[in-house]
Amino acid sequence: MSTNEKIIIGRLESVSLPDLAINDLQVRVDTGAKTSSLHVDNIEKYMAGGKPCVKFDIHPDVHNVDTIVQCKAPISDIRQVKSSNGTAEQRYVIETTITLGKESWVIEITLTDRSDMSYLMLLGREGMGKRFLIDPAKVFMGS
């Protein structure tokens, strides 16, 4: 994909995670983060059909914490991740479809407690792949 074909996105974007029934989720685009991460509550591991899965709650509307979406997904990995404050933690990793504008693709997302952060999700370098150019002075360009 040449530079001319890449979509320009801003430092904040609105995405959907259709596999998790999440629409219009504001994310912070973070080129400093390798992996994308999602704030979730009540993470619980369980087995389904002999495969490890995880169920969790998300509040997709930061302005209305009474809205809760309960999600389930197979666990694709468990990784040691160093957070922005320098502490390392083990996180469940899931694979899910993400949609930004007219683009849809599968990304890996780590599940964590981001309650002290302004945005529920970070879209990291691996999640963006080679699809986008980022203009840090802009917001909601890909919508």
N, C-alpha and C positions, 0 to 999 in steps of 0.2 A: 504494500500500500504506500503510495507516494505521499509526500507532505501535502500536495494539493487535494488529495482525496480524504484526508483526515478531517474529522469534525472538530470544531473548536468548542470546548466546554469551559465553564468558569470554575471558580473555587468552590461554589455551592451549586448543586444540581438536584433535580427531582427525579427519582427513579421508581420503578415498580419491581417487586419481587413476586411475580405471578404464582410461582409454585407454593409460596407461603401466604397467598391471598393478601399481599401488602401492596397498596397503590399510593402514589404521590408521597413518597418518603423523601424528606430532604436529607441529602448526604453531603458531607464535606469531602471534597476531592483532595487527596493527600499523597503527593508524590514522595514524601518522606517515609510513608508506610509501605512496606512490601506487600503485606496481606490486608485484605479488606476485613473490617470487623463490624459486628452488629451488637447493639445493646439489647440484652434479653434478661428476663427474670425467670425464676423458678425452673432452672435447667434440671432436667431429670433424664438419666440414661435408662433405656429399657431395651428388651429384645423383641424383635418382630420377625417371624419366619427364620429364626436362627441368626439374624443379622443385628448388630448393635445400632440402635437408633437413639434419637434424643427428642424430647418434647420440651417446649419452652413457651413463655408468654412474651409478647411484645406490645408496647404501647405506641402504635405508629404515629399518633398525633400528640406531639409534645405538649400541646396546649390543653389536652383533655386526657388526663391519665386514667379516667374511668373507662376509656375505650381500650379493651384488651383483645388481642388476636392470639389464639392458642395455635401453635404450629408444631408440626412433626416433620422430621427429616432423618434419613439414614446418616450415620456418622461416617465421613470419608477418611478422617484422620484425627489424631490427638497430637497437638504440637506445643512445644515450649515457645512462647512468644514474649519478647521484651516490649513492655508498654512504653509510652512516651515519658513516663516518670522514671524509667530505668529498671523497674522491677519485672522479673520474669514470672510467668504463670503458665500452667498447662491449660489449653483451651480445646474444646471440641471444634472440629472443622466440618462444615457441610458444603455441599455443592448445590447451587440453585441458579435458576435463570434470573437474569437481571435485564431490565429494559430501560434504556435511556433514549428519549426521543424515538426515532424509528429503528434503533439498533437493539437487538436482543442477543444475548450470549450467556453461557454458563460460567459462573465464577465460584471460587472458593471463598467462604466467609468464616471467620472465627467468631465464636459466640462468647461474649464477655459482659461484665458489668461496666457500662460507660455512663452510669448515672451522674458522675461528676463532670461529664463533658457536655458541650452545647448541642451536639448532633448525635442522633441515635446510631448513625452509620458512618464509617470512613470507607471511601472507595480508594483502595491502595493501588500501587503500580501494577501488580500482577493482575488485578481485576480489570484494569483499563486496557492492558495489553498494548497493542500498537494502533489502536483505533482513534485516539484523540490527541489533540494539542490543547494545552491548558493555558488560558489567559487568566492570571490571578486577579486582574482588575475587574473581571466580569462575574456575573452570577446568572444561573438559570438560562444558559445559552442553548443547551441541548434539548430543551423541552419542546 
